[in-house]
Amino acid sequence: MTARRRRAAFVIGGALALLLVGGAGFAAASALGDTAPPAAKRPMGAGEAVIERGTLSGSVKASGTLSYADPHDVGAGRGGVVTWLPAGGAQIGLGQSLFAVDNVPVFLFHGAVPAWRGFETGMDDGPDVTQLEQSLAALGYFSGTPDAHFSAATASAIRAWQKATGQERTGAIELGAFVFQPGDVRIAGTKAKLGDQVGGGAPVVSVTSLTKQVQVSVRLSDQKVAKVGQKVVIALPGGATTGGTVTSVGVPTQQDPTDANSAVVIPTVVALDDPAAAGDFQQASVVVDFPSDTRENVLSVPVEALLALPGGGYGVEVLGAGGSTRRVPVTPGLFAGGRVEISGDGVAEGKKVVVPKV
């Protein structure tokens, strides 16, 4: 055989050998592929996170409005001309003048029962008498034990109060010279102007309590989180947060009463656990975080680690030796605090998963 023919035979033989080896390798790889996917390398720039075991607590967020509680109008107890009005934002305390009609002050007393009659010797017993005596006692004029009976001690206390406030000392108070409110009030606005002629019962000022609260509309689908006594977290403007407690839960109602197609919500009121946390906000939009479901002793990973699998379902990429990864199907559970509960074969506490960069 010539040298040229020997070289040709060597090249062809080598090529056949390579083809045979390559074919065997392909067959081996195909056989392996039928039982487990080949290990992949972690994508460049991707992060990692540890599968943790612990408690996850979910929450429901709802938008609300921070404002002063109990807004309502206060009317004149008798007709006349409005001769004095307080400034907006003023705080009116027990025994102070709320407004004036015919140049006669209308004083604020404390009590939940509205005034419906005047006070004088010989009147029938009633809860309004108890409220009057409680107010006079708080002001330092009544020294007995408040009760429902108008006694000589009541008349004496009235005269002492009238003397201190520059009124005629009659020992009696006419209807319209006072109003009962549950507590001190803040002037939210005026309903009448100076010089207006008002009739008995006509609104003169708008007031609120001195306490701020949050009113929030909870979606009907989330109604289970709105429970009286439930502790919540309130996110205030500027990023600060404070705690709150649900104080009342209303009945399902249309969010917009004028639109029959508007969402049905649960009106919910939240009191601030620390009233000072509201600062100088008179009214502000806030977000209320209601705790919902809790899962104990579960595995979880950052939400970003959860992958949608091509054939449906979800999975995570578990890190192996040398930076290799293995995609493992999982069943997601509760989402909470940026993490998601996972379960499935191939995931365990302490293992690491790939967290893709967003």
Beta strands, then each sheet from edge to edge (+ up, - down):
strand 1: 40-41
strand 2: 47-50
strand 3: 52-68
strand 4: 72-75
strand 5: 80-84
strand 6: 91-92
strand 7: 97-101
strand 8: 104-110
strand 9: 178-181
strand 10: 185-190
strand 11: 197-198
strand 12: 203-208
strand 13: 212-219
strand 14: 231-235
strand 15: 241-249
strand 16: 253-254
strand 17: 264-272
strand 18: 283-302
strand 19: 307-308
strand 20: 314-319
strand 21: 324-336
strand 22: 339-343
strand 23: 352-355
sheet 1: 1+ 21- 20+ 19-
sheet 2: 1+ 21- 22+ 18- 3+ 13- 17+ 15- 14+
sheet 3: 1+ 21- 22+ 18- 3+ 13- 17+ 16-
sheet 4: 2+ 23-
sheet 5: 4+ 12- 10+ 6-
sheet 6: 9+ 8+ 7- 5+ 11-
end
